[in-house]
Every structure is written in structure tokens, then in C-alpha cells.
Amino acid sequence: QVQLVESGGGLVQSGGSLRLSCAASGNIFRIRNTGWYRQAPGHQRELVAAITSGGSTNYADSVKGRFTISRDNAKNTVYLQMNSLKPEDTAVYYCNAEIVNYLGTRDYWGQGTQVTVSS
């Protein structure tokens, strides 16, 4: 009933940029908080950046100044602009959204998109 579809991952050289997108579709009344998480092999999933419905943001210390999260509420889409990428940014990136619909309020996850940064 609700789908989050991520796109924009890929292979990039160190210092390069990528822009991730996450589009939500289905039965949606409203989207509250949204965020991007990542998980590298052998590591736990961690929060990269989050944005509220009002536009307030917060970032992991490791990406501050390099990554920017934004959202287009009319398109139910959240973005992650990643600049000055480093090899340690290599991970699968997941989109998360707190969605309100007729079932209530619950968290939804995308399928993940691979980001690989070569040195």
C-alpha cells in the first residue's frame, strides 16, 4: 500500500557527488519525519540525515558540511545531495519515512541503493 523507491546510487570517485532520491507512493495522508540511513558491510545501520515535515534537519557528524537533505512535499520525495564523497561513505543507503494513512502512523523503508566511492 505504501512504497518507497530509491534511486541515484552508483559508483563515483573520491571527491565526487551523487544525488539520491526517494519517492513515496500509495496510500498516504501525510509524511512526517523522513531520513536517510546507511549500512556498510560489518557495520550497523546508522542515521545519515533527517528532515522533519517543517524542514528542520540534522546530520551525522561524519557528513556535516558535505551532505544536504531536502524534501518536496508536493511530490512526496526526499533527496540527499552528497558532495565531496569519501571511500568511507561506501554503503547501502536506505530511505525511511514516517507515514500517516488510514492504518495509522508507521515507519516505512525503501529497498536500499548502493553507493560506492573509489579512492
NUSEMI-851407 format. One record per atom (N, C-alpha, C): atom name; residue number from 1; x, y, z. Coordinates in nm, 3 decimals. Atoms other than C-alpha are relative to their C-alpha. Last residue first. Example, Ala and Ser with C-alpha at 12.3 -4.5 7.8 and 13.67 -1.06 7.14 Angstrom:
2
{N, 2, {-0.082, -0.119, -0.006}};
{CA, 2, {1.367, -0.106, 0.714}};
{C, 2, {-0.077, 0.109, 0.073}};
{N, 1, {0.089, -0.119, 0.000}};
{CA, 1, {1.230, -0.450, 0.780}};
{C, 1, {0.090, 0.120, 0.000}};
This chain:
119
{N, 119, {-0.109, -0.091, -0.041}};
{CA, 119, {3.979, 0.602, -0.382}};
{C, 119, {0.092, 0.032, -0.117}};
{N, 118, {-0.133, 0.056, 0.021}};
{CA, 118, {3.650, 0.457, -0.507}};
{C, 118, {0.108, 0.102, 0.034}};
{N, 117, {-0.095, -0.109, 0.025}};
{CA, 117, {3.317, 0.559, -0.360}};
{C, 117, {0.139, -0.062, -0.010}};
{N, 116, {-0.138, 0.045, -0.009}};
{CA, 116, {3.038, 0.302, -0.384}};
{C, 116, {0.093, 0.114, -0.040}};
{N, 115, {-0.092, -0.110, 0.031}};
{CA, 115, {2.677, 0.392, -0.313}};
{C, 115, {0.141, -0.052, 0.023}};
{N, 114, {-0.143, 0.012, -0.028}};
{CA, 114, {2.427, 0.107, -0.329}};
{C, 114, {0.075, 0.125, -0.043}};
{N, 113, {-0.075, -0.026, 0.122}};
{CA, 113, {2.056, 0.183, -0.310}};
{C, 113, {0.149, 0.003, 0.035}};
{N, 112, {-0.143, -0.028, -0.009}};
{CA, 112, {1.820, 0.047, -0.049}};
{C, 112, {0.062, 0.023, -0.136}};
{N, 111, {-0.073, 0.125, 0.021}};
{CA, 111, {1.481, -0.124, -0.063}};
{C, 111, {0.151, 0.019, 0.008}};
{N, 110, {-0.025, 0.034, 0.138}};
{CA, 110, {1.297, 0.169, 0.090}};
{C, 110, {0.085, -0.125, -0.008}};
{N, 109, {-0.138, 0.001, 0.048}};
{CA, 109, {1.171, 0.169, 0.444}};
{C, 109, {0.004, -0.028, -0.150}};
{N, 108, {-0.019, 0.077, 0.120}};
{CA, 108, {0.836, 0.259, 0.603}};
{C, 108, {0.146, 0.016, -0.045}};
{N, 107, {-0.123, -0.020, 0.076}};
{CA, 107, {0.767, 0.372, 0.957}};
{C, 107, {0.003, -0.091, -0.123}};
{N, 106, {-0.105, 0.101, -0.012}};
{CA, 106, {0.414, 0.380, 1.092}};
{C, 106, {0.118, 0.038, -0.087}};
{N, 105, {-0.132, -0.055, 0.028}};
{CA, 105, {0.124, 0.611, 1.162}};
{C, 105, {0.103, -0.110, 0.019}};
{N, 104, {-0.063, -0.069, -0.111}};
{CA, 104, {-0.236, 0.495, 1.140}};
{C, 104, {0.132, 0.059, -0.043}};
{N, 103, {-0.043, 0.102, -0.096}};
{CA, 103, {-0.377, 0.235, 0.905}};
{C, 103, {0.056, 0.063, 0.127}};
{N, 102, {0.117, 0.050, -0.069}};
{CA, 102, {-0.579, 0.501, 0.719}};
{C, 102, {0.034, -0.109, 0.102}};
{N, 101, {0.107, 0.037, 0.093}};
{CA, 101, {-0.254, 0.679, 0.635}};
{C, 101, {-0.114, -0.061, 0.081}};
{N, 100, {0.134, 0.007, -0.057}};
{CA, 100, {0.027, 0.864, 0.816}};
{C, 100, {-0.098, -0.040, -0.110}};
{N, 99, {0.115, -0.031, 0.086}};
{CA, 99, {0.379, 0.797, 0.704}};
{C, 99, {-0.130, -0.022, 0.073}};
{N, 98, {0.110, 0.020, -0.094}};
{CA, 98, {0.707, 0.814, 0.896}};
{C, 98, {-0.127, 0.048, -0.070}};
{N, 97, {0.101, -0.104, -0.012}};
{CA, 97, {0.964, 0.781, 0.621}};
{C, 97, {-0.106, -0.042, 0.100}};
{N, 96, {0.100, 0.031, -0.102}};
{CA, 96, {1.293, 0.598, 0.584}};
{C, 96, {-0.100, 0.114, 0.008}};
{N, 95, {0.091, -0.109, -0.031}};
{CA, 95, {1.529, 0.591, 0.286}};
{C, 95, {-0.102, -0.049, 0.104}};
{N, 94, {0.141, 0.029, -0.012}};
{CA, 94, {1.812, 0.344, 0.282}};
{C, 94, {-0.078, 0.127, 0.035}};
{N, 93, {0.075, -0.111, -0.057}};
{CA, 93, {2.169, 0.386, 0.161}};
{C, 93, {-0.149, -0.032, -0.006}};
{N, 92, {0.135, 0.000, 0.055}};
{CA, 92, {2.384, 0.079, 0.104}};
{C, 92, {-0.078, 0.108, 0.075}};
{N, 91, {0.102, 0.071, -0.079}};
{CA, 91, {2.737, 0.172, 0.191}};
{C, 91, {-0.125, -0.016, -0.084}};
{N, 90, {0.049, 0.118, 0.070}};
{CA, 90, {3.052, 0.350, 0.072}};
{C, 90, {-0.092, -0.081, 0.089}};
{N, 89, {0.143, -0.020, 0.022}};
{CA, 89, {3.081, 0.680, 0.258}};
{C, 89, {-0.062, -0.119, -0.073}};
{N, 88, {0.073, 0.046, -0.119}};
{CA, 88, {3.419, 0.562, 0.391}};
{C, 88, {-0.150, 0.028, -0.007}};
{N, 87, {0.018, 0.147, 0.002}};
{CA, 87, {3.557, 0.594, 0.038}};
{C, 87, {-0.079, -0.052, 0.120}};
{N, 86, {-0.119, 0.069, -0.046}};
{CA, 86, {3.490, 0.969, 0.057}};
{C, 86, {-0.022, -0.151, -0.008}};
{N, 85, {0.013, 0.137, -0.049}};
{CA, 85, {3.236, 1.185, -0.121}};
{C, 85, {0.135, -0.063, 0.030}};
{N, 84, {-0.130, 0.033, -0.060}};
{CA, 84, {3.297, 1.555, -0.151}};
{C, 84, {0.000, -0.141, 0.059}};
{N, 83, {-0.117, -0.060, 0.063}};
{CA, 83, {2.927, 1.610, -0.219}};
{C, 83, {0.127, -0.042, 0.073}};
{N, 82, {-0.125, 0.041, -0.063}};
{CA, 82, {2.617, 1.408, -0.137}};
{C, 82, {0.117, 0.055, -0.080}};
{N, 81, {-0.110, -0.046, 0.085}};
{CA, 81, {2.277, 1.557, -0.212}};
{C, 81, {0.130, -0.030, 0.075}};
{N, 80, {-0.126, -0.011, -0.074}};
{CA, 80, {2.014, 1.350, -0.033}};
{C, 80, {0.109, 0.037, -0.101}};
{N, 79, {-0.125, 0.006, 0.073}};
{CA, 79, {1.659, 1.390, -0.157}};
{C, 79, {0.119, 0.002, 0.097}};
{N, 78, {-0.110, -0.052, -0.082}};
{CA, 78, {1.310, 1.329, -0.021}};
{C, 78, {0.131, -0.026, -0.077}};
{N, 77, {-0.135, 0.044, 0.033}};
{CA, 77, {1.002, 1.288, -0.236}};
{C, 77, {0.101, 0.067, 0.091}};
{N, 76, {-0.028, 0.109, -0.095}};
{CA, 76, {0.632, 1.306, -0.161}};
{C, 76, {0.139, -0.060, -0.024}};
{N, 75, {-0.033, 0.121, 0.076}};
{CA, 75, {0.598, 1.516, -0.478}};
{C, 75, {0.024, -0.120, 0.090}};
{N, 74, {0.100, 0.016, 0.106}};
{CA, 74, {0.415, 1.807, -0.317}};
{C, 74, {0.023, -0.128, -0.079}};
{N, 73, {0.123, 0.058, -0.056}};
{CA, 73, {0.623, 1.763, -0.002}};
{C, 73, {-0.107, -0.022, -0.106}};
{N, 72, {0.104, -0.067, 0.078}};
{CA, 72, {0.949, 1.815, -0.189}};
{C, 72, {-0.131, -0.063, 0.044}};
{N, 71, {0.120, 0.073, 0.037}};
{CA, 71, {1.224, 1.723, 0.054}};
{C, 71, {-0.094, 0.089, -0.079}};
{N, 70, {0.110, -0.090, 0.031}};
{CA, 70, {1.580, 1.815, 0.136}};
{C, 70, {-0.122, -0.084, -0.037}};
{N, 69, {0.129, 0.067, 0.017}};
{CA, 69, {1.889, 1.654, 0.284}};
{C, 69, {-0.106, 0.105, -0.028}};
{N, 68, {0.117, -0.084, -0.024}};
{CA, 68, {2.231, 1.804, 0.227}};
{C, 68, {-0.126, -0.079, -0.026}};
{N, 67, {0.129, 0.052, 0.045}};
{CA, 67, {2.561, 1.619, 0.254}};
{C, 67, {-0.111, 0.099, 0.034}};
{N, 66, {-0.017, 0.068, 0.129}};
{CA, 66, {2.915, 1.760, 0.272}};
{C, 66, {-0.133, -0.047, -0.059}};
{N, 65, {-0.076, -0.083, 0.093}};
{CA, 65, {2.908, 2.019, 0.551}};
{C, 65, {0.019, -0.062, -0.137}};
{N, 64, {0.032, -0.143, -0.010}};
{CA, 64, {2.806, 1.762, 0.809}};
{C, 64, {0.090, 0.081, -0.093}};
{N, 63, {0.043, -0.052, 0.130}};
{CA, 63, {2.864, 1.409, 0.680}};
{C, 63, {-0.033, 0.149, 0.003}};
{N, 62, {-0.091, 0.042, 0.108}};
{CA, 62, {3.067, 1.248, 0.961}};
{C, 62, {-0.039, 0.058, -0.136}};
{N, 61, {-0.120, -0.085, 0.001}};
{CA, 61, {2.885, 1.445, 1.231}};
{C, 61, {0.089, -0.031, -0.120}};
{N, 60, {-0.110, 0.067, -0.069}};
{CA, 60, {2.560, 1.273, 1.138}};
{C, 60, {0.123, 0.088, -0.010}};
{N, 59, {-0.095, 0.080, 0.074}};
{CA, 59, {2.309, 1.528, 1.022}};
{C, 59, {0.094, -0.074, 0.093}};
{N, 58, {-0.115, 0.034, -0.081}};
{CA, 58, {2.000, 1.710, 1.143}};
{C, 58, {0.084, -0.102, -0.075}};
{N, 57, {-0.091, 0.108, 0.039}};
{CA, 57, {1.734, 1.898, 0.957}};
{C, 57, {0.100, -0.032, 0.109}};
{N, 56, {-0.115, 0.003, -0.090}};
{CA, 56, {1.426, 2.109, 1.024}};
{C, 56, {0.085, -0.122, -0.032}};
{N, 55, {-0.127, -0.036, 0.063}};
{CA, 55, {1.208, 2.139, 0.715}};
{C, 55, {0.120, 0.005, 0.092}};
{N, 54, {-0.017, -0.145, 0.001}};
{CA, 54, {0.862, 2.153, 0.866}};
{C, 54, {0.132, 0.045, -0.057}};
{N, 53, {0.096, -0.052, 0.096}};
{CA, 53, {0.784, 1.793, 0.772}};
{C, 53, {0.010, 0.152, -0.010}};
{N, 52, {0.138, 0.005, -0.045}};
{CA, 52, {1.102, 1.698, 0.954}};
{C, 52, {-0.093, 0.054, -0.109}};
{N, 51, {0.068, -0.127, 0.021}};
{CA, 51, {1.435, 1.620, 0.792}};
{C, 51, {-0.145, -0.016, 0.044}};
{N, 50, {0.144, 0.006, -0.019}};
{CA, 50, {1.690, 1.352, 0.874}};
{C, 50, {-0.059, 0.139, -0.021}};
{N, 49, {0.063, -0.132, -0.003}};
{CA, 49, {2.048, 1.278, 0.779}};
{C, 49, {-0.150, -0.018, 0.014}};
{N, 48, {-0.085, -0.094, 0.073}};
{CA, 48, {2.297, 0.992, 0.794}};
{C, 48, {-0.056, 0.141, 0.011}};
{N, 47, {0.068, -0.116, 0.055}};
{CA, 47, {2.140, 0.765, 1.055}};
{C, 47, {0.102, 0.091, -0.067}};
{N, 46, {-0.013, -0.126, -0.072}};
{CA, 46, {2.328, 0.442, 1.101}};
{C, 46, {-0.076, 0.111, -0.071}};
{N, 45, {0.063, -0.109, 0.074}};
{CA, 45, {2.272, 0.079, 1.008}};
{C, 45, {0.007, 0.127, 0.085}};
{N, 44, {0.143, -0.019, -0.024}};
{CA, 44, {2.518, -0.138, 1.196}};
{C, 44, {-0.054, 0.112, -0.089}};
{N, 43, {0.037, -0.111, -0.087}};
{CA, 43, {2.852, -0.227, 1.045}};
{C, 43, {-0.151, 0.005, 0.019}};
{N, 42, {-0.057, 0.018, -0.132}};
{CA, 42, {3.006, -0.540, 0.901}};
{C, 42, {-0.034, 0.109, 0.098}};
{N, 41, {-0.024, 0.140, -0.040}};
{CA, 41, {2.939, -0.433, 0.545}};
{C, 41, {0.067, -0.007, 0.136}};
{N, 40, {-0.118, 0.055, 0.067}};
{CA, 40, {2.827, -0.067, 0.535}};
{C, 40, {0.020, -0.143, 0.048}};
{N, 39, {-0.057, 0.117, -0.065}};
{CA, 39, {2.477, 0.039, 0.629}};
{C, 39, {0.114, -0.053, -0.086}};
{N, 38, {-0.091, 0.080, 0.081}};
{CA, 38, {2.328, 0.375, 0.555}};
{C, 38, {0.054, -0.116, 0.082}};
{N, 37, {-0.089, 0.083, -0.081}};
{CA, 37, {2.033, 0.577, 0.674}};
{C, 37, {0.096, -0.071, -0.094}};
{N, 36, {-0.087, 0.091, 0.072}};
{CA, 36, {1.844, 0.860, 0.508}};
{C, 36, {0.091, -0.070, 0.100}};
{N, 35, {-0.143, 0.004, -0.022}};
{CA, 35, {1.557, 1.031, 0.680}};
{C, 35, {0.070, -0.097, -0.093}};
{N, 34, {-0.064, 0.087, 0.097}};
{CA, 34, {1.197, 1.137, 0.681}};
{C, 34, {0.151, 0.002, 0.024}};
{N, 33, {-0.147, -0.001, 0.011}};
{CA, 33, {0.981, 1.280, 0.955}};
{C, 33, {0.048, -0.096, -0.109}};
{N, 32, {-0.063, -0.075, -0.110}};
{CA, 32, {0.610, 1.328, 0.889}};
{C, 32, {0.150, 0.001, -0.020}};
{N, 31, {-0.131, 0.053, -0.035}};
{CA, 31, {0.454, 1.225, 0.561}};
{C, 31, {0.060, 0.087, 0.107}};
{N, 30, {-0.103, -0.099, -0.032}};
{CA, 30, {0.081, 1.283, 0.526}};
{C, 30, {0.130, -0.072, 0.031}};
{N, 29, {0.066, -0.123, -0.040}};
{CA, 29, {-0.230, 1.110, 0.404}};
{C, 29, {0.103, 0.110, 0.018}};
{N, 28, {-0.072, -0.094, -0.085}};
{CA, 28, {-0.053, 0.841, 0.207}};
{C, 28, {-0.087, 0.121, 0.030}};
{N, 27, {0.100, -0.060, -0.089}};
{CA, 27, {-0.198, 0.530, 0.044}};
{C, 27, {0.070, 0.088, 0.103}};
{N, 26, {0.098, 0.088, -0.062}};
{CA, 26, {0.047, 0.462, -0.232}};
{C, 26, {-0.096, 0.078, 0.087}};
{N, 25, {0.125, 0.009, 0.073}};
{CA, 25, {0.366, 0.638, -0.331}};
{C, 25, {-0.093, -0.095, 0.072}};
{N, 24, {0.102, 0.077, -0.069}};
{CA, 24, {0.686, 0.762, -0.170}};
{C, 24, {-0.129, 0.001, -0.081}};
{N, 23, {0.137, -0.039, 0.029}};
{CA, 23, {0.978, 0.875, -0.383}};
{C, 23, {-0.097, -0.094, 0.071}};
{N, 22, {0.089, 0.100, -0.058}};
{CA, 22, {1.333, 0.858, -0.253}};
{C, 22, {-0.143, 0.049, -0.019}};
{N, 21, {0.141, -0.037, -0.009}};
{CA, 21, {1.606, 1.039, -0.440}};
{C, 21, {-0.079, -0.115, 0.060}};
{N, 20, {0.096, 0.107, -0.020}};
{CA, 20, {1.983, 1.020, -0.405}};
{C, 20, {-0.141, 0.057, 0.009}};
{N, 19, {0.126, -0.046, -0.057}};
{CA, 19, {2.215, 1.278, -0.552}};
{C, 19, {-0.096, -0.118, 0.006}};
{N, 18, {0.117, 0.077, 0.041}};
{CA, 18, {2.577, 1.187, -0.611}};
{C, 18, {-0.122, 0.063, 0.065}};
{N, 17, {0.133, -0.028, -0.056}};
{CA, 17, {2.898, 1.384, -0.596}};
{C, 17, {-0.103, -0.098, -0.054}};
{N, 16, {0.114, -0.019, 0.088}};
{CA, 16, {3.269, 1.328, -0.648}};
{C, 16, {-0.130, 0.022, 0.074}};
{N, 15, {0.013, -0.141, 0.032}};
{CA, 15, {3.564, 1.379, -0.418}};
{C, 15, {-0.119, 0.033, -0.088}};
{N, 14, {-0.014, -0.084, -0.118}};
{CA, 14, {3.654, 1.012, -0.421}};
{C, 14, {0.001, 0.147, -0.039}};
{N, 13, {-0.135, -0.016, -0.055}};
{CA, 13, {3.541, 0.858, -0.745}};
{C, 13, {-0.001, 0.088, 0.123}};
{N, 12, {-0.057, -0.133, 0.023}};
{CA, 12, {3.183, 0.754, -0.804}};
{C, 12, {0.140, 0.004, 0.061}};
{N, 11, {-0.144, -0.003, -0.026}};
{CA, 11, {2.996, 0.426, -0.839}};
{C, 11, {0.054, 0.137, -0.035}};
{N, 10, {-0.093, 0.040, 0.104}};
{CA, 10, {2.619, 0.424, -0.814}};
{C, 10, {0.143, 0.003, 0.047}};
{N, 9, {-0.126, 0.057, -0.046}};
{CA, 9, {2.314, 0.541, -0.624}};
{C, 9, {0.090, -0.037, -0.117}};
{N, 8, {-0.111, -0.094, 0.002}};
{CA, 8, {2.056, 0.773, -0.772}};
{C, 8, {0.132, -0.054, 0.050}};
{N, 7, {-0.078, -0.001, 0.124}};
{CA, 7, {1.731, 0.596, -0.697}};
{C, 7, {0.118, 0.095, 0.017}};
{N, 6, {-0.122, -0.080, 0.004}};
{CA, 6, {1.516, 0.500, -0.401}};
{C, 6, {0.065, -0.009, -0.137}};
{N, 5, {-0.091, 0.044, 0.106}};
{CA, 5, {1.158, 0.377, -0.414}};
{C, 5, {0.117, 0.097, -0.007}};
{N, 4, {-0.108, -0.098, 0.008}};
{CA, 4, {0.944, 0.398, -0.102}};
{C, 4, {0.099, -0.053, -0.102}};
{N, 3, {-0.131, 0.038, 0.053}};
{CA, 3, {0.617, 0.210, -0.141}};
{C, 3, {0.094, 0.117, 0.008}};
{N, 2, {-0.094, -0.111, 0.004}};
{CA, 2, {0.296, 0.230, 0.056}};
{C, 2, {0.133, -0.053, -0.049}};
{N, 1, {0.082, -0.121, 0.000}};
{CA, 1, {0.000, 0.000, 0.000}};
{C, 1, {0.085, 0.125, 0.000}};
